[in-house]
Amino acid sequence: MASGLVQTALDAEALSCFFTLMSNVYYLDDYRPGAEAPFEPEKNPSSRVETEIRRRKKLKLNRSNRVEEEVKRFAKPERDRLLEIKRAQEEEARATNYLELATPVILYHVYWGRNAWHSTWVARYQRNTLAVSRREAEAFIGERLKQGTAFRLTVMPGWHLKFRDSSFLVAEINTHTPFARLLDPKFARRMTLQKDALELLKPDAKIWDGPVPDHDNVIVQETNRPAEEFEAWSSKTELPQQVRTPGAYRREIDGARWWMEAINGSGPIDYDFSAFERALRQLEA
């Protein structure tokens, strides 16, 4: 009977710890059924006191670990219930995280590389390299300059997709004709769910025509920046010397000075964004 009472006390104490989290916990470590001994005067009471002090210090140091063990022991049903609630909330969020606004913007993609054998360009990419402005892109380059590395920049069209609970940037790289394979810009239509939009942006989705490109093409980058911070696509320019002209640029150096110059020099830039504008007309229809 005594054993059952002690176990009940232990269970109650552990449950109390689980619900209060920070409460003090005491453990009956010294209890042994049937271990009651006849009373004898202590030969060295000061030694017993020191031992008890050390034991309590050790208990205090190990209390957090013991609490975790008891929580694990008693909390599984509660933990499973909380996980179910969390999954249901995530599913509800996915079911209601729809597209509120798709804004056509100018994006600045930075990449770098080296010339390999036979003048083959070997490019290197890094996540989160879609910049909000030409100035920001060039600052990114300036912080990473080192000998032997050639930086390049593509000024390109793209979308800022504002969902109810998140935002993404969408662009296409490694092409002179961005979004030429795009049959239907369904991912940028209002009320499209985020999970559906991200599926549609995969390179093998049905909204794309032709075979999947050999190289990376569509970039989907999550962002915390609102669309108002980006330059509107309508503000694009046409001459390579202007900062918002779509096309590919590379870094040129003159002593300590450097700048980004159109790869084709001062002539017309070999960059066709008509497919992107066709997609914008589809969205307006």
VENPESUL-V16742 format. One record per backbone hydrogen bond with DSSP energy under -0.5 kcal/mol. NH is the residue of the N-H (numbers start at 1). CO is the residue of the C=O. If there is no record, write none. Layout:
<<NH:CO> <NH:CO>>
This chain:
<<5:1> <6:2> <7:3> <8:4> <9:5> <10:6> <11:7> <12:8> <13:9> <14:10> <15:11> <16:12> <17:13> <18:14> <19:15> <20:16> <21:17> <22:20> <29:27> <31:28> <35:32> <47:44> <48:44> <49:45> <50:46> <51:47> <52:48> <53:49> <54:50> <55:51> <56:52> <57:53> <58:54> <59:55> <60:56> <61:57> <62:58> <63:59> <63:60> <66:62> <67:63> <68:64> <69:65> <70:66> <71:67> <72:68> <73:69> <74:70> <75:71> <76:72> <79:75> <80:76> <81:77> <82:78> <83:79> <84:80> <85:81> <86:82> <87:83> <88:84> <89:85> <90:86> <91:87> <92:88> <93:89> <94:90> <95:91> <96:92> <96:93> <97:93> <98:96> <99:192> <100:162> <101:162> <103:101> <103:160> <104:102> <105:158> <106:231> <107:156> <108:131> <109:107> <109:154> <110:108> <110:129> <111:152> <112:124> <113:150> <114:122> <116:114> <116:120> <119:116> <120:117> <122:114> <122:120> <123:121> <124:112> <129:126> <131:108> <131:129> <137:133> <138:134> <139:135> <140:136> <141:137> <142:138> <143:139> <144:141> <145:142> <149:146> <150:113> <150:148> <151:149> <152:111> <153:249> <154:109> <155:153> <155:247> <156:107> <156:154> <158:105> <159:170> <160:103> <161:159> <161:168> <162:101> <162:160> <163:161> <163:166> <164:98> <168:161> <169:221> <170:159> <171:219> <173:217> <180:177> <182:179> <183:207> <184:207> <186:184> <188:185> <189:186> <191:99> <192:189> <194:97> <197:193> <198:194> <199:195> <200:196> <201:197> <202:199> <205:202> <208:205> <209:181> <219:171> <221:169> <223:167> <229:226> <230:227> <231:106> <231:132> <233:104> <235:232> <236:233> <237:244> <242:239> <245:242> <246:237> <246:244> <247:155> <249:153> <250:261> <251:151> <252:259> <254:257> <257:254> <259:252> <261:250> <261:259> <263:248> <265:262> <267:264> <271:269> <272:176> <273:271> <277:273> <278:274> <279:275> <280:276> <281:277> <282:278> <283:279> <284:280> <285:281>>
